[in-house]
């Protein structure tokens, strides 16, 4: 197996998106964009305006994955390599046409303290671009929707390889996981993490609690780690970890995931890109998925992740299959 940087799949020619104007209007709503020439990835020559132009172009397929979900702002005012901070509470100067969701959430897991927070809810292109204008590079939303915030829409398996793991091993673990989920009657959908990992989403019928989804994810991850100890692990300690971590801990109420089509604040500005299972093989190089390449994919293929929004897997049936 070769490392991701050493494998190559042919990439279609990709043109950059149309430049974005400094003012956007939708009916009575107006959005003024600032600092469009500000370098967000100086070495790559990518500006804040380039990032805004990408999100404007990809909005038709991205926004449905954010719609009706509490949104956490992760802001990079000085670009991808600058200091970042999380902001859960909607800024006081946020436009009134961006709705909010009032929720009581834990602030510190150890202290078990809770606080009322008004989360933004990104429901259209203009709201998305307002977030980007505020310095959000990747789009982080809950696993549940505002009408049933205590019921998970999906289970997430986050495959996180240690640095020495070749790409082919991460792929092998992903395919083992898919086979097991298939046996349990659960459809699964892969996407690149935007780094060296793979995110696998398992859409649900919204009947399961977060306690149930986490317990299920931990069980499945543990089963694979036990049967394939040379490939996969559930070891949380980086010092003791070997192989590909199947991280089940990302399942929980109020947790967020970088959405499909999110640009990640990493060198090269990679995009967390939805894949078909046929594409998940040793020839895949996740680093090829940059903003222009992803927009070309969307133009050619549409939203590869569209079925995530309509598939309704049953965790109850899967648990019966396990027993």
HELIX and SHEET records of a PDB file:
HELIX    1   1 UNK A    4  UNK A    6  5                                   3    
HELIX    2   2 UNK A   42  UNK A   44  5                                   3    
HELIX    3   3 UNK A   48  UNK A   66  1                                  19    
HELIX    4   4 UNK A  125  UNK A  133  1                                   9    
HELIX    5   5 UNK A  146  UNK A  148  5                                   3    
HELIX    6   6 UNK A  167  UNK A  183  1                                  17    
HELIX    7   7 UNK A  210  UNK A  227  1                                  18    
HELIX    8   8 UNK A  277  UNK A  279  5                                   3    
HELIX    9   9 UNK A  286  UNK A  288  5                                   3    
HELIX   10  10 UNK A  291  UNK A  301  1                                  11    
HELIX   11  11 UNK A  306  UNK A  309  5                                   4    
HELIX   12  12 UNK A  315  UNK A  322  1                                   8    
SHEET    1   A 2 UNK A  23  UNK A  26  0                                        
SHEET    2   A 2 UNK A  29  UNK A  32 -1                                        
SHEET    1   B 2 UNK A  39  UNK A  41  0                                        
SHEET    2   B 2 UNK A  46  UNK A  47 -1                                        
SHEET    1   C 4 UNK A  85  UNK A  87  0                                        
SHEET    2   C 4 UNK A  70  UNK A  75 -1                                        
SHEET    3   C 4 UNK A 113  UNK A 121 -1                                        
SHEET    4   C 4 UNK A 100  UNK A 108 -1                                        
SHEET    1   D 4 UNK A  85  UNK A  87  0                                        
SHEET    2   D 4 UNK A  70  UNK A  75 -1                                        
SHEET    3   D 4 UNK A 140  UNK A 142 -1                                        
SHEET    4   D 4 UNK A 256  UNK A 258 -1                                        
SHEET    1   E 5 UNK A 189  UNK A 192  0                                        
SHEET    2   E 5 UNK A 198  UNK A 203 -1                                        
SHEET    3   E 5 UNK A 154  UNK A 161 -1                                        
SHEET    4   E 5 UNK A 244  UNK A 247 -1                                        
SHEET    5   E 5 UNK A 232  UNK A 233  1                                        
END                                                                             
